[in-house]
Amino acid sequence: EPLFRSIDLEFASNMVDQHKKVKPKDAVVGWFATGVAVNEHSSLIHDYYKRTTTSGLSPVHLTIDTSLVDSRLAIKAYVGAPMGVPDGTQGTIFFCILHQMISAAPAKVAIRELQAARANRRQTANLGSDLEHVVKSAEKMLDLLQQIIDYVEDVLSGKITADSSVGRMLFNAVANVPHINMEEFEAMMTSSMEDLLTVVYLASLSRSQLALGEKLTSILA
Protein backbone atom coordinates (compact mmCIF):
# COMPACT_ATOMS: atom_id res chain seq x y z
CA GLU A 1 0.00 0.00 0.00
CA PRO A 2 2.76 2.60 0.73
CA LEU A 3 4.25 1.92 -2.72
CA PHE A 4 0.84 2.40 -4.35
CA ARG A 5 0.29 5.67 -2.47
CA SER A 6 3.71 7.05 -3.46
CA ILE A 7 3.10 6.28 -7.15
CA ASP A 8 -0.38 7.81 -6.98
CA LEU A 9 0.83 11.02 -5.34
CA GLU A 10 3.68 11.38 -7.81
CA PHE A 11 1.26 10.90 -10.70
CA ALA A 12 -1.07 13.57 -9.28
CA SER A 13 1.80 16.03 -8.88
CA ASN A 14 2.98 15.42 -12.45
CA MET A 15 -0.52 15.92 -13.83
CA VAL A 16 -0.86 19.24 -11.98
CA ASP A 17 2.48 20.41 -13.37
CA GLN A 18 1.46 19.44 -16.91
CA HIS A 19 -1.89 21.21 -16.57
CA LYS A 20 -0.27 24.42 -15.31
CA LYS A 21 1.94 24.50 -18.39
CA VAL A 22 -1.20 24.85 -20.49
CA LYS A 23 -3.27 26.95 -18.07
CA PRO A 24 -0.93 28.63 -15.58
CA LYS A 25 -3.74 30.60 -13.92
CA ASP A 26 -5.65 27.48 -12.83
CA ALA A 27 -5.22 26.21 -9.29
CA VAL A 28 -6.18 23.01 -7.51
CA VAL A 29 -9.19 23.58 -5.25
CA GLY A 30 -9.98 19.98 -4.32
CA TRP A 31 -10.41 16.43 -5.50
CA PHE A 32 -13.17 13.94 -6.27
CA ALA A 33 -13.77 10.23 -5.82
CA THR A 34 -16.47 7.79 -6.85
CA GLY A 35 -18.65 6.49 -4.04
CA VAL A 36 -21.55 7.44 -1.81
CA ALA A 37 -19.56 8.77 1.16
CA VAL A 38 -16.08 9.39 2.54
CA ASN A 39 -14.06 6.34 3.64
CA GLU A 40 -10.89 5.47 5.54
CA HIS A 41 -8.66 6.58 2.66
CA SER A 42 -10.28 10.01 2.28
CA SER A 43 -8.32 11.59 5.15
CA LEU A 44 -4.95 10.57 3.68
CA ILE A 45 -5.76 11.87 0.20
CA HIS A 46 -7.37 15.03 1.60
CA ASP A 47 -4.26 15.74 3.65
CA TYR A 48 -2.15 15.60 0.48
CA TYR A 49 -4.36 18.11 -1.34
CA LYS A 50 -4.43 20.31 1.76
CA ARG A 51 -0.65 20.61 1.48
CA THR A 52 -0.69 21.27 -2.29
CA THR A 53 -3.49 23.85 -2.54
CA THR A 54 -2.27 27.45 -2.55
CA SER A 55 -5.55 29.22 -1.74
CA GLY A 56 -5.11 28.81 2.01
CA LEU A 57 -8.62 27.33 2.29
CA SER A 58 -9.60 23.76 2.95
CA PRO A 59 -9.77 21.77 -0.30
CA VAL A 60 -13.19 20.59 -1.46
CA HIS A 61 -13.86 16.86 -1.67
CA LEU A 62 -16.55 15.69 -4.11
CA THR A 63 -18.11 12.23 -3.98
CA ILE A 64 -19.84 11.01 -7.14
CA ASP A 65 -22.13 8.00 -6.86
CA THR A 66 -21.58 6.15 -10.14
CA SER A 67 -23.56 3.13 -8.89
CA LEU A 68 -26.72 5.21 -9.49
CA VAL A 69 -28.42 4.43 -6.19
CA ASP A 70 -32.09 5.51 -6.41
CA SER A 71 -31.51 5.91 -10.18
CA ARG A 72 -29.70 9.21 -9.82
CA LEU A 73 -26.12 10.44 -10.02
CA ALA A 74 -25.73 11.77 -6.49
CA ILE A 75 -22.96 14.34 -5.96
CA LYS A 76 -21.96 15.60 -2.52
CA ALA A 77 -19.36 18.17 -1.48
CA TYR A 78 -17.30 18.07 1.72
CA VAL A 79 -14.68 20.16 3.45
CA GLY A 80 -12.35 18.76 6.08
CA ALA A 81 -11.45 20.07 9.53
CA PRO A 82 -8.69 18.76 11.81
CA MET A 83 -9.69 16.79 14.89
CA GLY A 84 -7.94 14.75 17.56
CA VAL A 85 -5.93 15.03 20.75
CA PRO A 86 -3.26 17.78 20.99
CA ASP A 87 0.21 16.28 20.62
CA GLY A 88 -1.50 12.96 19.98
CA THR A 89 -3.54 11.21 17.34
CA GLN A 90 -4.76 13.61 14.68
CA GLY A 91 -7.40 13.11 12.02
CA THR A 92 -9.84 14.85 9.73
CA ILE A 93 -13.59 15.18 10.07
CA PHE A 94 -15.62 15.93 6.95
CA PHE A 95 -18.59 18.28 6.84
CA CYS A 96 -21.09 18.21 3.98
CA ILE A 97 -21.55 21.63 2.36
CA LEU A 98 -23.98 23.09 -0.15
CA HIS A 99 -22.92 23.10 -3.78
CA GLN A 100 -24.33 24.22 -7.09
CA MET A 101 -23.99 22.57 -10.49
CA ILE A 102 -23.09 25.02 -13.26
CA SER A 103 -22.99 23.64 -16.79
CA ALA A 104 -21.50 25.19 -19.89
CA ALA A 105 -23.76 25.78 -22.89
CA PRO A 106 -22.45 22.74 -24.89
CA ALA A 107 -22.91 20.51 -21.84
CA LYS A 108 -26.51 21.69 -21.44
CA VAL A 109 -27.26 20.73 -25.04
CA ALA A 110 -25.77 17.26 -24.54
CA ILE A 111 -27.66 16.70 -21.27
CA ARG A 112 -30.94 17.85 -22.83
CA GLU A 113 -30.52 15.44 -25.74
CA LEU A 114 -29.65 12.56 -23.41
CA GLN A 115 -32.72 13.27 -21.30
CA ALA A 116 -34.88 13.27 -24.43
CA ALA A 117 -33.42 9.87 -25.39
CA ARG A 118 -34.84 8.31 -22.21
CA ALA A 119 -38.32 8.39 -23.75
CA ASN A 120 -37.05 6.63 -26.86
CA ARG A 121 -37.48 2.85 -26.85
CA ARG A 122 -34.04 2.36 -28.35
CA GLN A 123 -32.64 5.04 -26.00
CA THR A 124 -30.75 6.73 -28.81
CA ALA A 125 -30.26 10.48 -29.07
CA ASN A 126 -30.83 12.29 -32.35
CA LEU A 127 -28.55 15.32 -32.26
CA GLY A 128 -30.19 16.94 -35.25
CA SER A 129 -28.80 19.68 -37.44
CA ASP A 130 -27.48 23.09 -36.41
CA LEU A 131 -30.59 24.72 -37.86
CA GLU A 132 -32.85 22.57 -35.68
CA HIS A 133 -30.93 23.66 -32.57
CA VAL A 134 -31.27 27.30 -33.63
CA VAL A 135 -35.02 26.85 -34.08
CA LYS A 136 -35.38 25.19 -30.66
CA SER A 137 -33.38 27.96 -29.00
CA ALA A 138 -35.46 30.63 -30.71
CA GLU A 139 -38.71 28.93 -29.66
CA LYS A 140 -37.50 28.68 -26.07
CA MET A 141 -36.50 32.35 -26.07
CA LEU A 142 -39.91 33.36 -27.44
CA ASP A 143 -41.63 31.29 -24.75
CA LEU A 144 -39.56 33.00 -22.04
CA LEU A 145 -40.33 36.42 -23.49
CA GLN A 146 -44.04 35.60 -23.47
CA GLN A 147 -43.82 34.60 -19.81
CA ILE A 148 -42.14 37.93 -19.03
CA ILE A 149 -44.81 39.84 -20.95
CA ASP A 150 -47.58 37.99 -19.11
CA TYR A 151 -45.92 38.76 -15.77
CA VAL A 152 -45.57 42.48 -16.55
CA GLU A 153 -49.19 42.70 -17.73
CA ASP A 154 -50.43 40.95 -14.58
CA VAL A 155 -48.46 43.40 -12.43
CA LEU A 156 -49.80 46.41 -14.32
CA SER A 157 -53.38 45.13 -14.08
CA GLY A 158 -53.03 44.47 -10.36
CA LYS A 159 -53.54 40.69 -10.56
CA ILE A 160 -50.25 40.02 -8.76
CA THR A 161 -48.07 42.08 -6.46
CA ALA A 162 -44.94 43.60 -7.97
CA ASP A 163 -41.61 42.16 -6.84
CA SER A 164 -38.79 44.70 -6.75
CA SER A 165 -36.09 42.03 -7.21
CA VAL A 166 -37.77 40.73 -10.36
CA GLY A 167 -38.12 44.29 -11.63
CA ARG A 168 -34.41 44.94 -11.14
CA MET A 169 -33.51 41.75 -12.99
CA LEU A 170 -35.79 42.69 -15.88
CA PHE A 171 -34.32 46.19 -15.97
CA ASN A 172 -30.77 44.80 -16.09
CA ALA A 173 -31.74 42.33 -18.81
CA VAL A 174 -33.28 45.06 -20.97
CA ALA A 175 -30.32 47.37 -20.35
CA ASN A 176 -27.91 44.69 -21.59
CA VAL A 177 -29.73 44.30 -24.91
CA PRO A 178 -27.66 46.07 -27.59
CA HIS A 179 -29.46 48.83 -29.45
CA ILE A 180 -28.85 48.20 -33.15
CA ASN A 181 -30.52 49.89 -36.07
CA MET A 182 -32.68 47.51 -38.15
CA GLU A 183 -30.76 48.28 -41.35
CA GLU A 184 -27.44 47.71 -39.61
CA PHE A 185 -28.71 44.43 -38.13
CA GLU A 186 -29.88 43.17 -41.54
CA ALA A 187 -26.56 44.13 -43.11
CA MET A 188 -24.67 42.33 -40.33
CA MET A 189 -26.80 39.19 -40.73
CA THR A 190 -26.36 39.24 -44.50
CA SER A 191 -22.60 39.58 -44.16
CA SER A 192 -22.46 36.74 -41.63
CA MET A 193 -24.59 34.52 -43.84
CA GLU A 194 -22.34 35.19 -46.81
CA ASP A 195 -19.29 34.29 -44.74
CA LEU A 196 -20.99 31.08 -43.58
CA LEU A 197 -21.93 30.08 -47.11
CA THR A 198 -18.35 30.73 -48.24
CA VAL A 199 -16.97 28.47 -45.51
CA VAL A 200 -19.49 25.74 -46.37
CA TYR A 201 -18.59 25.98 -50.05
CA LEU A 202 -14.85 25.78 -49.34
CA ALA A 203 -15.37 22.81 -47.03
CA SER A 204 -17.42 21.01 -49.69
CA LEU A 205 -14.78 21.80 -52.29
CA SER A 206 -12.04 20.43 -50.03
CA ARG A 207 -13.96 17.19 -49.49
CA SER A 208 -14.43 16.80 -53.25
CA GLN A 209 -10.71 17.31 -53.89
CA LEU A 210 -9.78 14.78 -51.21
CA ALA A 211 -12.21 12.22 -52.63
CA LEU A 212 -10.85 12.81 -56.14
CA GLY A 213 -7.28 12.44 -54.88
CA GLU A 214 -8.10 9.13 -53.19
CA LYS A 215 -9.68 7.76 -56.37
CA LEU A 216 -6.71 8.82 -58.49
CA THR A 217 -4.32 7.26 -55.99
CA SER A 218 -6.23 3.96 -56.03
CA ILE A 219 -6.27 3.92 -59.85
CA LEU A 220 -2.56 4.71 -60.25
CA ALA A 221 -1.61 2.26 -57.51
N, C-alpha and C positions, 0 to 999 in steps of 0.2 A: 504493500500500500504506500509506503513513503516514496518508493521509486515512481509509482504512478502519479502521485501528487506533484513530485518535482517536475516530471515531464509535462504535466498539465499546466502548471504555473508558468513554466518556460514558454510553452506554446502560446498561452494567453498574453504574455508580455511581448512576444514577437509579433503577434497579430495586432496589438495596440500600436507598436512602433511602425508597422507597415501601413496601418490606417492613417496615422498622423502624417506620413509622408504625402499622402494624397489630400487629406483634409486636416491641415495643422491646427485649425481652430476648434475642432471637435475635442471633447473631453469625456472620459469615462464617468458615468454617473451611477452605475450599478451593474447588475447582472441578472440573468434569468435562468430558470431551470424548469424542466417538465415535472409535473406532479401536482398533487392537490394541497400540499402543505409543506412547511419546512421540515427538515429531518436532521439527523445527527451530523451530517456532513455540511449543513448550511453554515454553521458557525465558523468552520475552518475556511471555507471559501469566502464568506463575507469578511472575515478578518483580512484576507489577502487584498480584496478590493478596497477595504477601508484604508489600507496603507498606500494604495496606488492612486486613489482619487485625489485630485488637487483642489477641489472646491472647498474643502474644510468641513463639509456636511457629511452626514451618514449616507453611505451608498444605498440605493434602492434595490430591493430584491423582488423580482417578479416570479410568480409561480404560474405556469400555464398547464392546465389540465388537458392533455392530449388524449386521455382515455374517454373523454366526452361523457362524463357522469351526468345523468339527467339530460342527456342529449344536448349539451351546450358546452362551449369552449370557455370554461371558467378561468378568469385571470384575476389574481390578487396581488397587491403590492404591500411590501413590508419594509420597515426600517428597523435597524438593530440598535440596541442600547446595552452598554456593559453592565454586568451583574456579577455578584460573587462576594467573597470575603476579602477585605483588604489584606494585602501581603499573603494571600492564599489562593485558593482556586478561583479562577476568573472564567466568565462565560459571556454569552450574548443572548439577550432575550429579544424576540421579534414582536413588533407591534404592527397590526394591519392598519393601513392608511387608505384614505380615499384616493381614487385615481380616475382619470378621464381618458377615453380612447379618442384620439384625433387621427383621422385618416386623410391621406392625400387624395386629390381628385381622381387620379387613375385607379387607386385602390377602391374608392367608392363605386366606380363603374364596375370593376371586377366583382365586388361583393354583391352588388345589385343583380348582376347577371347570374351569379351562382345561386342567389336566393330564388330567382325566377326559375332556375332549373329544377328546384325541388318539386315543383308541381308537374314537371314533365315525367312521364312514365319511364322513359329511358334515362332520365336525370342527366341530360346533355344541355349545355348552354349554347345558344345561338348568339354569337357576338354581334352579328349584323354589320351593316356598312356604316361608314362615317356619317353619311347623310341621315340615316335612321337615328343615330345618337343625337345629332343636331336637332332633329324634329322632336325627339323625346324631351330634350333639355328645354326647347322653346315652349313646348306644351306645359311642362312643369312650371316654368317661369310665368306663363300666362295664368296658370291656376293660382300661383302664389299672389300675383298682382290682383287677381279677382278677390281673393280673400282679404287683402289689404283694403281694397275699395269697399267691400262689404263692411269691414270693421269701421272705417272712417264714416261711412254713411250711417251706420247704427249709432255711432257717437254723436254725430251732428243731429240726428233725429231724436236723441234722448233715450233710445232703447237700452243702451248700456252706458255705464259710467266710464268716463275717460280715464286712462291710465297715463300718468306723466312719463313713466319710463318707456312705455311703448311709443309715445309721441316723440320722445327724444331719439329713439332708435330710427323711427321713420324719417325724422328730420335729417339725421346724419346720413341715412341711405339716399335720400333725395339730393342732399348736398354733394354726395360723392359721384352722382351721375354726371358725366361730362356733357357740357352744352355744345353741341355740334350743329352747324347749319345743315339743313336737309340736302342742299346741293353738294356741300362738301362731303357729307356722309355717303351719298350715292357715288360720288367720284372716287372716294376711298374704297368702297365695296367693289366698284368696277375694276379698279387697279389691282386689288387683291385677287379678284377672280381671274383676271388675265394672268397674273403671276402664277396662280395655282394651275391654270390650264397649261401654261408653258412648262411647268415642272412635270405635270402628268404626261404631256407629249414627249418630253425628253426622256422620261423614264420608260415609256412605251417604245421609243426609238432604240434605247439602249438594250432593252430585252430582245427586240427584233434582231439587232446586230449580234448579240451573243448567241441567239438561236441559229442564225445564219452561219456564224463562225464554227459552232459545234457541228453543223451538218457538213460544212466544207472539210473540216478536220476528219470526220468519219469517212468521207468519200475518198480523200487523198490518202488516208491511212490504209 
